[in-house]
Amino acid sequence: MSKHILITTSFAALTAFSAPAFADVTADQVWQNWKDLSKSYGQTYTAGSESRSGDTLTLTDLAFEMPNEHGKVSALIPQVAFRETGDGRVEVTMSDSYTLKSQNKNALDKDLSSTITIDQNGLKITASGDPAAINYDIVGDKVSATMAGFMVDGKAQDMTIGVNLTKLTATYAVAPADLTAVNSTFSAQTLAFNAAGDDPENGGKFDVKGQMNNLAGASTGALPKAMTSGDLGAMLAQGFTTDASFTYDSGNFTLGSTDPEGTTTNIDSTSKGGNLNVSLDSQRISYGGGGKNVALKLTGTAIPFPEVTAAYDAAEFNLLVPIAKSDEPKDFALKTKLQGLTVSDMIWNMFDPGASLPRDPATLDISLKGKAKPLVDMLTADTSAMEAPPFEMSALDVETVQLTLGGAEFIGNGALAFDNSKPPMLGGVAPMPTGKLNLSLTGANTLLGKLQALGLIDQQVTMTFGMMAGMLAKPGPTPDSFLAEVEFKEDGKITSNGNQLPF
C-alpha cells in the first residue's frame, strides 16, 4: 500500500522537480499534463467539474484511479486549484485532507481492502518549465498517511498504520517520450511511522513505532508507455530502468508483541544512520544498504533474562548480479560486512561464565567480485527445474575475507580463473580453477584450547586442526599464527607454500 501512496501522491502531494524555467506553462497545460501522464500508465484523473476564474483553474471532486493486476487504488480529492503566478509558473494547492481506498488480493487470493487518509499542512506544488516536460517543486510542513478500515475476506481487522513526514522538500521532472525520463529528489526532517493491532499470524497483538531523521533521496529512471505493471521481467524488457538512493542520519525503532498466552516480547533499536541503493535495468540488478552504530535491546517474558543487548559499529550489504542471458561473461559482485559486533554478558555467560574467552568485538567482512555468464534470462526462466547452475563462472577475485572472533582472526584474498571447456568439478558448479589464494590465521590454537577447556569442542577437533595446519600452512611471524599460499595449477595440482597437497 505504501507504493500506491507514493505513486498516487507523486502528482498530488509528495514529488516534484526543481530546474530553471525556460518556457511558460499555464494552469490548463499543467492539468492536461496530469491527465496525459496518468493515461499513458493506465491510470485516470477525472474532475467532477472545472471552473475558471481569472488566473485560477479550480477542479472539484477530482477522482483518481490506479488499477493493478490484483485490484485498484482510488481517491477523491474535494478541490484542486491551479493558479498562474504571472511569471510562467503555476502554483497547485489542494484540499488539506482526502481519502484513498485500496482494494486488492493477498497471496491466498483473499480480498483485501483498506482506507488511507492523506493529511497535508503547508503543502505547495509549483509547476514550471515546458508544457511537454513540466518540472514540479514541492515543499510542505507536514504530510501524513493513516491507514485503517482493514478488511480481509470480508472480515474486519483491528489494525492501523500511520506514516508522517515533516519539513518535506521534493523535486520531480518528467520528459515524455517512447521511454519517459523521470528524475526526482526528496528530503524530509523526519519520517515517523507506527502500526498497531492484531497479529494475523498467531492471533496476538503488536505495536510498532519508529522514526528516521534527516532523510534524503534521489532517483533517475525511464518508464515505458503502457508499462506492464507487476511483471518486473516484462517491465525491464520494455525499457524500464531505475537508479535510486536513500540515506538518513539517525533513527529508532520499537516493537512490542503479545501472543494469545500473554507472553511478551519487546525490541528497542537505535542507529546513527543508514543507506539504501537500488539500480536495475534489463541487463543487471544491483542493490545494497547498510547501517552504522546500531544498538538493540530485547526484553519481555519470552526470554529467560531481564534483557539481552547487542550492538555493532557498521553493517553493509551490496550485490550486483547480471540477469540477461549472454554469450559473454558479465560483472558480478558481493559484499557483506558486520563490523564491531558485541553482545551482552548474559549471552556470553551462558557458555563461558568465567570469562575465559576474549569478548572483543567480532567482525565478518566478505568482498567478492568477478565475471560470470548467465545461461538463461534470470527473471523469466524456472531456475528451480535446472539441473545445472544458471551461471557459468569465469573469474573470481577474492578481495577480502575476514573473520575476527574470540581472539582469533582469519584473513584471505586472491584471484581465481575458470576454464569452462573443462568438465565441472567442485560439486558440479564449476571446473577446477587456476590461481592463488593467500590465507592467514592467528590465535586459532589459543581459541580452540579455551573452547576445549569449556567442554564446547572435543579434543579430537583440536588434534585434527593441528594436523591440518601442519600440512597446509607454515608458521607465521607471530606466535600462534599460520600462513598459506594456496595455488591451483593448470595441470590440476594444488600446492600450499610450494608443497603439493594430496588431493
Steps between C-alpha positions, in 0.01 A plus 500: 500500500789741564599460134150603399513805725831619360390456140165664561642800679785548255270739314275591787724546801854376535715534186636768272809614308701816537655642182528835324187594308578559135137526390164591646225263607134575559251351742326312219830356377594372845158339543532343155846372593353317799237336281741406222754341730242304696336374179831373360535271802144375515395743774230764488435848641141619458359825638140526612503859373745761367464874539721793400515827692771746398841336537369187677363171368308317773405133496241353734471132590816393320479120474815293463514129416806280468425138405746216549499127433336423836261794539516877510566810707256788468465844656274805497658840569231760578685792338816570299592852385753589226597868538715680240753711689571741213862395449440192285444269793191338651440451871292193587314467829243249611277395786679452830357150531374227269450123507630217287340157480704189427341177371735209428559130558764334716720199421212267597267678254297648783347845458683781679371853548594803705461876511792742502451856620749756368544816707729781390593829660680785323537300180579700186569360152657725236498396133740656251698431186368388164142377440643177354734441796371666813711524815344490846635645825334414829538617857283405794500540876340161557352217294350195666325180394279301737386155392202341674178313423687183408281218367625151412255278314215714624608488866609812687856504636607701803799677349618855433813625326629856492781682318591866563749720313609843623683786323467333164672619183492308174558539131351311208564534128343301219610513135242302299625289207487137395696450822396769744796635698422555867732680745423579861651603830356487849586616850319522832587596854328195648309192393303345786302178465278288722289187471285324756232235513438127489775273369339303212764226531448382858200692632703715736550875498782725385604864526778648285641853510802659340656812356775597255658845502645718223401284206620555145447312177539528124401291201530494123333262263299428190140383477363333183156590378232241577732351759402149615435567866601230748711295256859611556639289216256648249560853630878466459458354151293807408782731610422570867809616695556654839793621704403612850675582826379583849678608820410605854707639788351323802203293600323291761259209499288319761293184468275355764303179457281279715395148401159349589650348818618840621872451429662833415793595280644851474773617264661844512751622242692820430739588218724784387390482138478276198454477127323306226586478128311329217595494133356276231452469128456216251863389544566505874366558847699678768383572852646556840472677828652547839482650844744630758522512879195280549396393851234237577327405825267203551274472805180323598371178652593306184869497603652361823698819572410852613637621166732405215699765313709506183669773298718543195705783354403450136315258274505494122359285222540553125418267211545536124355221284474473120149382408485488118610192307834576340772349283763699689590505872358793695607671822367381834585605855409417857593684817375429848645652814416500869756699697545537874226258612453470876241315709410533866684308772181304568545323165872438557437369852275224368805309369798689653407608853865544597569743213794294374426595138583850375181698459645740247270623220460251213528586131396318183605653167459327162562684172488307173480603137549332165344406171229246426293419193122471555380194309131599524292813551486499877166680539305274265669157521396236752841454661362252755455245220855538367742213558804726453572843653347794306841675495834401352783632715797652315696693763484556874697766686502450876570855608445437870391219728537585868359342813603632841349321799605393850857621465559319169508648151486345153590711192502398136529650152594393150380448145373194310420435134279224359536323163148389419616278213608258775252273681337644810623404843444663837161332538413551134498879537824592320821346362818491706635857506847637447646774718611573855344560841696664782381390844600590856371383837596630843390400849328179390688258728438724800129527422461124442677427828259723692197351323625152588547600865140625505382168359363663187714296261662157516876446532489324163406829333810670641722213389351494150551875465865466600562231237322698225686820589832317485418360157348813340680792666830623636562692824435873476703792632334499844423221749190293422480619139496318166550603137407316181532587132270254330554469124271324252713397204400442137584128526239463773747479787457705817795624703530686830818696555652304209415158642259282304188406690372141491168588336 
